[in-house]
């Protein structure tokens, strides 16, 4: 990742976490990523990579993620894990 863009990616990550609700709400990924793109200097593939990294860390949860999937698909539902 380009060091000049690191802060944009970190800000986008914070936005993803902030706007992804807790269960029972579960918006689709395509409801989340356009908001992130409108607020940050990142590209859609960047948002997908950020989401994949967050998923590996357990947040947010993608309810429909396929076992071998490397990036979220637009129709995947996502939510913050319940405490």
C-alpha positions as CSV (number, residue, x, y, z in Angstrom):
1,X,0.0,0.0,0.0
2,X,1.2,3.5,-0.9
3,X,2.3,5.2,2.4
4,X,0.7,8.4,1.1
5,X,-2.7,6.7,0.9
6,X,-2.5,4.9,4.3
7,X,-4.5,7.5,6.1
8,X,-7.2,7.4,3.5
9,X,-7.5,3.6,3.9
10,X,-7.5,3.9,7.7
11,X,-10.2,6.5,7.5
12,X,-12.2,4.3,5.1
13,X,-11.9,1.4,7.5
14,X,-13.2,3.5,10.4
15,X,-16.1,4.5,8.3
16,X,-16.9,0.9,7.3
17,X,-17.0,0.0,11.0
18,X,-19.0,3.0,12.0
19,X,-21.7,2.6,9.4
20,X,-22.1,-1.2,9.6
21,X,-24.9,-1.9,12.1
22,X,-25.2,-4.6,14.8
23,X,-27.6,-7.5,14.3
24,X,-30.4,-7.9,13.5
25,X,-29.8,-5.2,10.9
26,X,-27.7,-6.6,8.0
27,X,-27.4,-4.3,5.0
28,X,-25.9,-5.5,1.8
29,X,-22.3,-4.7,0.9
30,X,-23.5,-2.6,-2.0
31,X,-25.4,-0.4,0.5
32,X,-22.1,0.2,2.4
33,X,-19.3,0.6,-0.2
34,X,-20.8,3.6,-2.1
35,X,-21.0,5.6,1.2
36,X,-17.3,4.9,1.8
37,X,-16.4,5.9,-1.7
38,X,-18.3,9.1,-1.4
39,X,-16.5,10.1,1.8
40,X,-12.9,8.9,1.2
41,X,-10.2,8.9,-1.5
42,X,-10.3,5.1,-2.1
43,X,-11.4,2.9,-4.9
44,X,-13.9,0.1,-4.8
45,X,-11.2,-2.6,-4.9
46,X,-9.6,-0.8,-1.9
47,X,-12.9,-1.0,0.0
48,X,-13.1,-4.7,-0.8
49,X,-9.6,-5.4,0.5
50,X,-10.3,-3.4,3.6
51,X,-13.5,-5.4,4.2
52,X,-11.7,-8.7,3.6
53,X,-9.1,-7.7,6.1
54,X,-11.7,-6.7,8.7
55,X,-13.6,-10.0,8.1
56,X,-10.4,-11.9,8.9
57,X,-10.3,-10.0,12.2
58,X,-13.9,-10.9,12.9
59,X,-15.6,-7.6,12.2
60,X,-17.7,-7.0,10.3
61,X,-19.4,-10.3,9.9
62,X,-20.4,-11.2,6.3
63,X,-23.4,-13.5,6.6
64,X,-23.2,-14.8,3.0
65,X,-19.4,-15.0,2.5
66,X,-18.5,-18.1,0.5
67,X,-15.6,-20.2,1.8
68,X,-13.2,-19.5,-1.0
69,X,-14.2,-15.9,-1.6
70,X,-11.4,-13.3,-1.4
71,X,-13.5,-10.2,-1.7
72,X,-17.1,-9.4,-0.7
73,X,-19.8,-9.5,-3.3
74,X,-22.4,-6.8,-3.6
75,X,-25.2,-9.1,-2.4
76,X,-23.4,-10.2,0.8
77,X,-25.1,-9.0,4.0
78,X,-22.9,-7.5,6.7
79,X,-23.2,-6.6,10.3
80,X,-21.1,-5.9,13.4
81,X,-20.7,-9.0,15.7
82,X,-22.9,-9.0,18.7
83,X,-21.1,-8.3,22.0
